[in-house]
Amino acid sequence: MTGPRGEAAGGAPRAGRPGDGPGGDARRRVPRTDVLLRDPRLAAAVERLGQAVVKAAVREAQQRARDGRVPPERVPETALGLLPGTASGLRPVINATGVLLHTNLGRAPLSDAARQAVAEAAGPTDVELDLTTGVRARRGRSALAALRERVPAAGDVHVVNNGAAALVLAATALAADKEIVVSRGEMVEIGDGFRLPDLLVSTGARLREVGTTNRTTAADYADAIGPGTGFVLKVHPSNFRITGFTRSAEVGELAGLGVPVVVDIGSGLLAPHPALPEEPDAATQLRAGAALVTASGDKLLGGPQCGLLLGDRDLVRALARHPLARALRVDKLTLAALEATLSGPPTPTARALTADPAGLRARADRLAADLGAHGVDVRAVDSIATVGGGGAPGVELPSAALSLPEPYAAVLRTGRFPVVGRLEAGRLLLDLRAVPPADDERLARAVRSAGTEGRRA
């Protein structure tokens, strides 16, 4: 038993609690939430981030003070330090993996022009209004016009919310209760466990598989076509390669079979690219006779996530009028980013794809010299980058990287400015091909900070 003043029954004093002393229990001096929220700095943060986000940081700071990890008078500063940079949980990172279009890092980074377009479109816009006449207009007409201009071979174009949705819309409109003729070698899995056959069957279409895994001829397709055929589908196997004894029918061989030929090029390349001679592009497929081409906007095009449909004028307009198109439509921010990507300057993806290997090595040498002068165990090395994002499988892009001890990986990944690299042969490589030169100093600061943390540990 204890007495009213905390003494044991025999008069012996009770053991002290953390913070007891001349000033009393420190936990009682932790500022109240309402008092903290009146701090001008935290009040300004509420306006920027919202009350829920700021209150969560305040409560965490209060708990740290109650646990004795910070003094009560430091609670406001601790709360400020816990606040995120934005109200979103997404954090910007430096992609030093050497994978230009890293799916886990959001694929293509938007250009400055596209980012500015998104910011301007965030408020009220004329997305479906003709300001001259004051009447309703086609949604995203200027973005669609920019896409048509980039691919003159397309009779018309339409945009949906991602590449898979583009194929689903085509299958639903053209082949519900009908057959889609497709090669067994093109029945791909598109990532995260989603398989093309499952996607197509979900639309009500039936799949008619032809050929074999490694060889499918135009005659195989012709033998399978009948009254119940909706269309012939050609799929670019963009995340793997089959080599050796292989054969694949070309679009030009299939265009005369009497049914539409739909080509899913996947990667979003609109025209031939000298660095990717084997990657299919929309313009070439349309000129070869494809009735419809589908692609993604956030891969080699370098734009926002969306699905592109390009092809025969009447066919594309029928797809745009299909009821499912309403469920798959894109928002105004995507349309703004897409238009700026199509009509603006070269995208970060385009610049990374054509970066000069000698220039990359020079950057790596400069960064390594700077970091070495700060005591970092680092060296510049040659590297190999890849396109990624389901594009250009097997294509190697000469690059340069910073080589660091493996423990840097976790510290950089969880730091204030996250940097994501790749582990290779027991070292962390920070490949520079996907890192814009403007981010070199930020990258160097992150590495210096990680080195300081490592020495403290």
ABEGO torsion letter per residue (X at the ends): XBBAAGBBAAGBBBBBBBGBEAAEBAAAABBBAAAAAABAAAAAAAAAAEAAAAAAAAAAAAAAAAAGABBAAAAAAAAAAABBABABABBBBBBAAGBABBAAAGEBBBBAAAAAAAAAAABBBAAABBAAAGBBBBBGAAAAAAAAAABAABABBBBBABAAAAAAAAAAAAABGBBBBBBAAABBBAEGGBBAAAAAAAAGBBBBBBEBAABBBAAAAAAABBAABABBBBBBBAABBBBEBBBBBBAAAAAAAGBBBBBBAGAGBABBBAABAABBBAAAAAAAGBABBBBBAABAAGBBBBBBBBEBAAAAAAAAABAAAAAABBBAAAAAAAAAAAABBBBAAAAAAABBAAAAAAAAAAAAAAAAAAGBBBBBBBBBBBAEGGBGBGBBBBBBBBBBBAAAAAAAAABABBBBBBBBGGBBBBBAAABBAAAAAAAAAAAAAAAAAAAAX
